[in-house]
Amino acid sequence: MIRWDTCNKPTATVYVGSVPVGVAFDGTYIWVATEGGGTVSKIDPVSNTVTGAVNPGTGDWPGPWGVAFDGTNIWVTNLNQGTVSKIDPGSKAVTATVTVGDGPHGVVFDGTNVWVANAGSDTVSKIDPFANAVTATVAVGDNPVWMAFDGTNIWVTAGLDAVSKIDPVSNTVTATVTVGSPAMMAFDGTNIWVTNAGSGTVSKINPVSNTVTATVTVGTNPIAVAFDGTNIWVTNNVSNTVSKINPVSNTVTATVAVGVSPQGVAFDGTNIWVTNSSSQSVSKIRV
């Protein structure tokens, strides 16, 4: 017998603001950036309710986009303002705003610094989260949008068909790997996974040899990718689904229908959370 609560299907839908995109987990709550609503929503993953919202910028379109947690604070990129906001998750107050490059999209924490991809400046900003200041700016390929940290290096999408590897100590690009049409990335503890929006595939990269070791076909226009400790999850923006991938066999083991235009994805230790950018909602999937 298959229990309903152990199937890969949405178990809850939470409505947030207009055009939800980035999503992150702070150890207790889910945080969702709404590009159209100009806010960041805080969701209780137990009650599946929004417990508060923060306006990190001026509310201008497009608004907040990427979200990351540094172990203490939430960091949100403000796409239209060229800034990143630091939020205290308890008080829901913006405690600092850091100016970066044009069109900041993705944001990631490497255990020491916060990194931001500036799509309009073709750069990546390195931020000291205590001083709330940019300490380095790294030039990369065209239109960097998303990043991942592999425990040693920062990876960023760079150009129409490549991702770049950055040494966070020397702040230099040490390798460039050709993939498809990269959108977002995630690290599974061994490999980097990159969604190729234009080709409906996901590339698996060995971060030591800097080579693509597998390519997995998923749905149409895959955007975000996350690792749940066992499986890779990919949002298929046009197919309105999420693909579950076995990272050992490199095969899709499940396809889950979610809302309209799924964008971001995050794991809270038990559930996968997917932002549905055209449904003004977030889907919760029991893994």
N, C-alpha and C positions, 0 to 999 in steps of 0.2 A: 504494500500500500504506500502511495506517495502522499505525504502530508501537504496540505495547502500552504502551510507557513514555511516549508522548506523548498518550495519551487522557486525557480528564477522568474519571478513576475513582480510587478509593482504591488506593494502592500499598502501604500499610502500616496496621496497626492497633496502637496502643500502649495497653496497659492501665495505668490509673492508679488513684486512689482512688475512693471513692463520690461520685457526683454531680459530675463535672467540669463547670465552668461557664466562668469567664474564662480566656483564653489570650493570651499575648504572646510576642514574639520579641525577644531581647536582642542580636541580631547574630550570635550563635553557637548559643544554645540556645533551645528552646521551654519556656515556663513555663505550667503549668496549675494553676488553683485548684480544689480539690475541696471543694465546699461540705459534703458529707456526711462526707468523710474528715478534714477539718480540717487538710489539708496543702496545700503547693504543690509540685508535681512538676517536676523539671528533666529535660528530654528532649534527648538527642543526636539531631538531625534526620538525621544520616548513618547511624548504626547503628540508629536507631529504638528506643532503649532508655532507660529511666528511669535516670539516673545519680545521683539523690539526691532527697530530699524535705525540705521545711522545714515545721515547725509554727509558723506566725506568731502564733497566738493561744493560747487555752486549750483548743481542741478542741471547745468547745460548739457544738451545732447551733443555727442554721446557721452554718457557718464561713466560710472565705475565699471571696470571690466574684469581685471584679474584679482584673485584673492590668494593670500598665503598666510600661514601661521608660523611664527618664529620661536614657539615654545612659551611665549609670554603675550605677545601682541599679534593682532591681525593687521596685515598690510594690504592695501587696496590701490590699484592703479586708477587714476582719473584720466581717461582717454583724451578728453578734449582740452585738458588744462596742463598737460605735461608735468603732472605731479603724482606723488604717491602719498597716501594718508596712512598714518599709524593709529590704530584704534585699540583702546583698552577694552577687552572683551567683557569685563565685569561691569564697568560703568557705562559702556557703549559711547565713550567720549573720544573724539579725535584729539590725540595728544601731541601730534607733530604732523607737518606737511613738508615733504621734501621735493624740491624741483629736480626733475630728471631731463630726459630728452623729449622730443615730439612724439605724440601718439603712443604713450606707454601702454603695453598690453599685458604680457605675462609677467609674473613675479614668482620668485622661488627663494627659499632660505637654504643655505649650505651648512648650517650649524654655527656659523660665525657672522656671515654677512647676508644681506638681502640683495638679490639681483633682479633687475628690471629690464625687459626688452623694449626698446624704443623704436617702434616700427617706422615712424616718420623721420628718424635721425640716422637709421642704420647703425645703431650703437646699443651697447648694453651698459647700464649703470650699476656700479657696486656701491652699496650703502652700508655704513656703519649704523646698526640699529640702536646703539646707545647714544652716539653723538648726533644721530639723525642727519647725517651729511654724506654726500657722495664722495667716495675716496678714490674712485677710478672710473674711467670711461673707456670701454673697449669697442673699437670699430669692427663690425662684422659684415656679413653680406646684406643684400637688399631686404628690407621689410622684415626684420626679426620680430616674431610674434610671441613665441612660447619657449619655455626653457625647462630643463630638468637637471637634477643634481645626482650624480652617480656614486656619491660618497667620497669622490676625489676631485672630479671635474664638473664644470658647468657645461651643459649642452644647450644650444640655441638654434632655432630654425633660421636659415640664412640663404636668401635667394629663392628662386623658383624650384630648385631641385636638390638642395643640399642642407645639411646641418653642420654647425661648427662646434668644436670642442675647445673650451677655454680653461686654461690653468688659472685657478683663483688666487694663486700666490703671485705669479709673475704678471697676471692680467693680460695674457697673450693668447691668441688662437694657435693651438698646437696641431690641429687636424681638421680637415673638412671631408665629410662623407656624402657621396651622392646618393640620393634616395628618389622618391617620386615628386610629389608636390606637397611638401611638409606643412602641417598645421600645428599639431601639439605633440608633446612627448611625455614619457614617464619612464621610471627606472624600476625594474623588478628585483633588484638585488644582485643581478648578474648582467642583464642586458638592458639596453635602451630601446624603447618602442616608439616609433614615429608614425603618426597617421598621415597618409597621403590623400588629401581631400579630392584631388582631381582624378585619381585612378581607382578609388574605392579599395585601397589596400593599406596594410600596416607593415612597416619595415622593422625588422629586428636587427639591432646593431650590437656587435661585440665591442665594448668600449676600450678594450685593450688593443685589439688588432685594428680597430677603426674600420671594420668591414660589415657589410650587410650579410647576415647569415641565413635569413629567411624572409619571405614576403607572403603575407596572409591576406586573402581576399575577404572583405567584410561587406558592409552595405554601401549605399550611395552617399558620397561626400562625408567620409569619416572625419570627425573634428577632434574631440578630446579623448584622452586615454588615461586609465588609472590601473593600479595594481592592488589586489585585495589580500596579498600574502600568498595566494595560490594561483589566481587567474588574472588575465588582462581583460579589461572592459573598455569598449570603444563605442562612442556615440556616433550614430549614422544620421547626419543632419537631414538628409532628404528622405531617407527610408523610414524615419520616425521610429527607429529601433536602436537597441544597444546589443553589440556582439560580445559574447564571452569567449575568450581564447585560452586554450591550454598552452602555456608558454614552453612546454617541453616538446609536445607533438606538433606545435604550430598549426593547430586546427581550431576552427570555430565549433564550440560544443553546445552553444545555446544562442538563440536570438530572442530578445525581449522587446515587445512593443511598449513604447512609452508615450509621451506627449508629442506635440508638433514641434519640429525643428530642434531636437535635442542638441545641446551645445556642451556644457561643462559636465565633469564627472568627478566624484570624490568617494572615498571609502572611510567609514567611521569606526571600523573594527568589527562591525556586524553587517552593515548594510551599505549598498551602493546608492549614491544620490546623484540624480541627473537633472540638470536644468533644461527646461523646455522653453526655448527662447520665444516661440510664437504662441505658447499656451499660458504664459505668465505663471508657470508652475514649476514645481520640483517633484520628481518621481523618486520614491524610496523603494529599493529592490532588496529583498532578503537574499543574500548570497548562499 
